[in-house]
Amino acid sequence: MRSGLVVTQVAVAAMLILAAALTVRSVVAIGSIPFGFETENRMLLSTTLSNHGYTPEEGKVLIREALDRLSGLPGVRSVSTMSNIPFLSGYYSEGFRHPSEDAAVPSANMGINVVSPDFFSAMGIELMAGRAIDRTDVAGRVPSIIVSEKTAENLWPGQYPIGQRLYGGAGQPLWEVVGVAEDTRVRDLDRAPEFYGYTALAQDYRADVVFVVHGQTPLTLLRESLYAIDSSIAILDSRSMDEVISLVASNYRSPALLMNVVGGIAVLLAIVGLYGVLSYTVSRERRHIGIRMALGASSRRVAWEIVRRAFALVLMGLAIGGSAAWLAAPVLRSFLFGVEPRDLPVWTTALLALLVIAAASSGLPARRAARLNPADALRQE
């Protein structure tokens, strides 16, 4: 009965420890993601001009004034705007048509981030070809777009994308490609969008604006600078890009913390249970152990018998718990990132660690059995 309870406790502990190890591995994986942009010393201030009576032209003037003011603050290295914060505000998309009838992708939707000059410098995004959005991108010209590497490969495989055009439903030029930027992850942690590009605010005005500042200037000073232009501006949010990533990671960190706490309790209960069973065994078989030692059994052999029993119980529990966890592993997929539910290195490490911890708990009962005095044990009725 007691042995069965210990086996059950070890099995449950094995399942929980495996879940905890996998979720922890996910949190570690997030820290090594190549986002395609820099997060250190990037400050974000989100606002909207739609509720303040600004016309598009007035809004552009205010944004230019704000950029000039922010760029003059101490500690600011570069400043720009964007319409979407990666992972938080998503992005809007617009349908386009490829001019070539035999194109691999004749039409699709392009994810768009509307940006100002110096955006790629401010966000630390590398340009792979062509140029960035600059002050030459003005209304009255074919709108410029910088596409991602993946977009260029999907639309013009083996071709030079600079100068290529994409068209709208009416057959009018929608964008002209002026540059190619490295892929960035903006919605999904595990991949970049298939079609994604950056257009110029001067040509594609959006009232929802996110100021991005590269530097070590305090957020309070950045907010004050915007309020100095128009005190009625509503700053909807202000935070660092590191905080954005931390917020995204918390979706995986919380399950990892919960699994670690529950798994730790389960391991503790399994160890206590195993220790109790072995201690009871030593106490119950005290006379038998004394007889064996009197007949010549060494202390080492007696201790090994106790440890062997512990290993048998632990291995049985690990086999049951491991098998159950293997069958249930796909359920964890939605909680994991960057690791498969049946990742063998993680499984091996977690199960071996539990085996070592549980087996170590047999040390004290084994030591007590090995130090029995045969004469005292034989006098026991």
N, C-alpha and C positions, 0 to 999 in steps of 0.2 A: 504493500500500500504506500509506504513512505517512498520507496524507490520509484514507483510509478508517478508520484507527485513531483519528485525531483526531475524525472525525465520530461514531464509536461512543462515544468518551469524552464528548463533548459531549452526546450523546443520553442516556447513562446519568446524567450530571450533571444534566441537565434534569429527569429523572424523580425523582431523589432530592431535588433542591432544591424541587421542587413539593410532594413529600410533607412535607419539613421545614417549608415555609412554611405548609401547611395545619395541621399539628400545633401549630406555634407560635401560629397564629391561634386554635386551640381553647383553649390555655392562657390567652390574653388574654381570650377570651370568658368563661371561668369567673370571672375577676375582676370582671366586670360583671353577674353574675347577681343578680337581685332575689330573694334567698332568702326574704324575708318575715319574717326575724328578724335580729337583730343578732349579730355575732360578736365585736366588740371588747370586751375585759375581761369575757368570759363564761367562768367556770371550771366544769368538770364533774367530779363525783366519783361513780363508779358503785359500788354495793354491792348485796348481796342479804341479806335477813333470813331466807330460807327454810331455811338450814342452821344457824341459831342458836337454834332452839327458840322463836321468838317466835310467839305467836298473832296473828291479825289485829289484835285490839284492842291487844295489847302493842306490835305493830309500829307502829301509828298513834301511840301515846304516844311511842315512841322517836323517830319522825320529827318529831313536833311539838317535842320537846325539842331535837333536832338543829337544826331550823330556828331556834328561839329563840336557841340558842347561836351559830350561824353569823351570824345577823343582827346580833349584838352585837359582832362583830369589827371592828376598825378598817379602814376602807376599803371595807366592804361597803355597797352601796346597796340591794340587794334580793336575796332568796333564796327559792327554791322547789324543788319536785321535779317530775320527769317520769319516765315509764316507758321512754321511747325516745329515744335520741340520733339526731338527723337524720343520714341516710346511713350510719350505722354499725350500729345495732341494729334498724333497720326498725320495724315496728309490728305489733301483733296486730289482727285484724279480727273483727267480729261482725255476723252477719246481722240485717237488720231488714226490717220490712214497713211500707209506706206505708198510712195508714188509708183513703185515697181509692181506690176501685176504678178510676177513670179517670185515675189519676196517671201522669205521663210515665214515672216509675220506680216500679213497684209494689213492688219489693224489690231489695235489693242488699246488699253487705258494706261496713260502715263501718270505715275505719282509725281506731284509737283510740290516743290518748296520754293516760295517766292522770296528772293534775297536781294540785298543791296550790295554795292561794291565793297570789297575787302572781306566778304563773307568767308571765303575759303581760307584766308589767313587767320581770321578770327576764330574759326572752328578747327583749324589745323588739318584741313582736308587737302590732300595732294592732288594737283592737276596732272593728269597723265599726258594730255595733248591739248593744243589750242590755248585759249586764254580764259580768264575768269570774267564774270560779270563786271563791267566797269561803267564809267560815266558816258561812254559812247552809245550805250544801250538805252535809247530814248524812244518815246512815242513817235509814230510816223514811219518807223522802219519795221521790217519783218522781225517779229520778236525773236530774241536770242534764247538759246537754251544750252546749258551744259548738261550732258547726259552722263550717267554712270558707266563704268566699264562694262558691266553686265548688259546694260541696255545697248551699248554700241556693238557688243558681240552678238546679241540676239537679232538686231536689226540689219547690221552690215557686216556679216562675218567675212573676214579676210579683206575688208575694204577700209579705206581711210574715211572716218566719219565726219571730219571737219568740212563744213560747207554743205552737208546733206540737209535736205528739208523734209519735214513731215507736214501732212495736210489735214485740214478739217473736213467735215462732212460736205461743205459747200464747194470744195475743191480749191479753196484759198490756202496759201501757205500759213500754217499754224506756227511753226518754229523753224529756225535755221540753227543747226548745230555749230556752235563756236568753240566748244571745248569738251573734254572728257575728264571726269573726275574719278578718283578711286571709289570703289563701292563702299557704301555706308549702311549700317544696320539701323533702321529708323522705326520699324514696327515689330519685327520678329528678331529675337536674340540670335536665332540659329542661322539666319540667312539675310542677304540683301534683297530688295525688291527686284523683280525681273525687269521692270521698266520704271525708271526714276530719273528725274531731271530737276534742274534749278533754272528758274526764269527770273527776269529782272523786275524789281518792284516798279521802276519807272515805266515799264511796258505792261505790267500785269498787276495793277494796284490791288492790294488787300488791306482792309481796315484793321484786321487783327494782326498785330505786329509783336514780334519778340526781339528785343534788343539783346544782342550777344556781345559781351565785353571780355576781351582777353587781357587780363591784368590782375593785379592784387589790390584793386581799389575796393573798399568796403561797399556792400550793397546799400547801406544807408546813404552814402554819398552819391551813389548812382541814382537812387530814388529822388533825392533832393534836387539833383540836376534836372531831372524830368519835370518835377513839380515847378521848378523855376521858370520853365517855358510856359506851362499851363497848369495851374494848380487844380484844375477840375479833372485832369486826366486820371482815369482809374487804373492804377497798377494792380492787375489781377493776381499776379504771382511774381515772386522774386526769389531765386534760389541759384545755387551753383550747379554746374553740369554733373559734378561728383555726387551731389545730392539726388539728382535725377536717377543716376545709375544705382545708387544705394537704394532708392525707392523701388526700382525694378527688381533688384536682387532680393529685397525683403519678401517678395512673393515666393521665393525659394528658401530664404533664410528662416522664415517662420516655421514651415513644416520641418526643416532640419532641426531647429531648436526643440520643437515638440517631440520629434522622434528620439532625439538624444536624451531628453528628460525621461520619457516613458521607457526607452530602451535601457537607460541606466538603472531605473527602478527594477526593471525585469531581471537584469543581470544580478543586482544586489539580492533580490529574492531567491534567485537560482543558487547563488553562492551560499546564502544562509541555509537554504534547504539542503544543499549537498553537504555542508558542514554538519548540520544537525543529524542527517542520516549516518554519516561516517562516525560521528561521535557516539551515536546510539549503538552502532555496530561494534565499536571498540568496547563500549561498556558492557554490552550484552555478551560478547565473546571473550571477555577478560580471562575467564578460567581456561577456555580453549586455547587462547593465545599463550597463556602461561605454560600449559602442558606442552605445546609445540616448542616453546623456547627451552623448556627443561629437557626435551628430547634432542636438543641440538640446533633448532632453527635459529638462524642469526637475526639480529635486530634489523639488519638491512632487508632480509627476506620478508620479515613481518611487515615492515614499513611498505615494501613494494606491493604486498598483497592488498593493503588498504588503498594505495594509490591506483592500483589496477582496477579495483572496484569503482573508484571515482571515474577513471577513464571510461569504463564500460558504460556507466550511467550518462556521462557527458556525451560520448560519441553517439549513443542511442538517441539522446535528445537532439543533438546536432543533425543527425540523419533525418529525423522526423521533421524538425523545424526547417531544415534546409530544403527538403522536398516540398513542403507546403509553400515555402517562400518562392521556390522556383516556379511552381504552378501559378501562384498569385502575382508574380513579378510584373506582368503587363499592366496591372491595375495602377502601378506607380508611375507609369510613363508620363502622365500629365503633370506630375509633380517634379519631374527631373529635367535637367538641361545638361547637354554635353556628356551624358553617360547613359549607357544602355541599362535597362532594368536587370539584365543578366550579365553584367560586366564581370568577367571572371577574376581579374586582379582585385577588385573591390570585395567580391564574395570571399575569395581566398583569405585576404587580409582580415576581414571581419570575423570569419569563422575560426581562423587560427588564433586570433586575439581572445575570443571567447573561450576557446579550448584551453589556452594557457592560463587565463584568469580562473576558470572553474577548476582546473587541475591543481592550481596553486592553493586553492582553498582546502585541498585534502592534506596539505602539509602538516598542519597542527595535529589532526587526529592520527596521522601516520606516525608522527614523532612521539605522540603519547603512547601509541601501541608499542613502538620500538623500545621505549624506556620502561616498559613494565618490568617489575621484579617478579620472576617466576614463583618465588616462595610466597609472596603476598597474594599473587593471583590464585595459587593452588589452595590457600587457606580460605578463599572465598567459597561460601556455600552455594 
